[in-house]
Amino acid sequence: MPTYQTTAQDEDTIRFGSAKIEVGTSSADLQDLGLVSGVAIKEDYTLVELKADNGAPITKGNKEHTVSLSFEMWELDLTKLALIRGGLDSTGSVAATPVTVTNEALTLTGTTAKKLAFKNGDGSEVGSIVVTDASSNAAVRNTDYVVSVDSAGYTTIARVAASTVIGTGEGVLVDYSYTPLANKTMSSGGLSTIAARYVRVTNINSAGKKFQIDIYKAKVVGGLDFSYPADDGDEPLKPKIEMKGEYDTTRTAGDQLFKITDEQGA
């Protein structure tokens, strides 16, 4: 029987699983990058040493304190890729022919918003919205239901609590029109300024608790690398992204590069 030298001091501090990556111009407008692989965060710095001729070196703090994030991007969304690249590129799009949707069924419970199945390519609210209940009674916007657009650009419908037309848990039918995109474009060359981005990396355990790292100001490092897989392969095209953090000097010293928030081991 083996002799164990110790036991687990706190099993909640043992982490499992990968992470979600969100990027934005600030912490208030983060966008989820979706499926990624190979997520890695590495801190680095150089110790400052004073070396006398007749004694041991003296360590006096550090310099070149940085943090870097690297990952492989599975969902190759040009809009999000351009966001990551911090204004190094120009983006555009071409709208396709509008599409009409008739009698899309939704169930509205309480005042919880439900998103429509299709969205405008530019992320704006869909047009010509008509909502009726199961008995074909017309519902009135802002009296029986409200409309908003979520962070992914989908139009959502939510019941108004005081509605006399739509009861909680009732099914409704929605007519609307949406305009998808025919294509997106991202062009590069001639722009040299790269804006810093706010990055959040979050691991959530089975209890729903977070282990989260926020990098306040990170800039993309290196250019695009599209290594196309074989036609009969199982792997998608996964451009590798690397971002490097720099000090946000508007924050208090000691909290200018990154922050770790741990709910799992609290």
Secondary structure, 3 states (H helix, E strand, C coil): CCCCCCCCCCHHHCCCCCCEEEEECCCCCCEECCCEEEEEEEEEEEEEEECCCCCCCEEEEEEEEEEEEEEEECCCCHHHHHHHCCCCEEEEEEECCCEEEEEEEEEECCCCCEECCCCCCCCCCCEEEEEEECCCCECCECCCEEEEECCCCCEEEEECCCCCCCCCCEEEEEEEEECCEEEEEEEECCCCCCCCEEEEEEEECCCCCEEEEEEEEEEECCCCCCCCCCCCCCCCCCCEEEEEECCCCCCCCCCCCEEEEECCCC
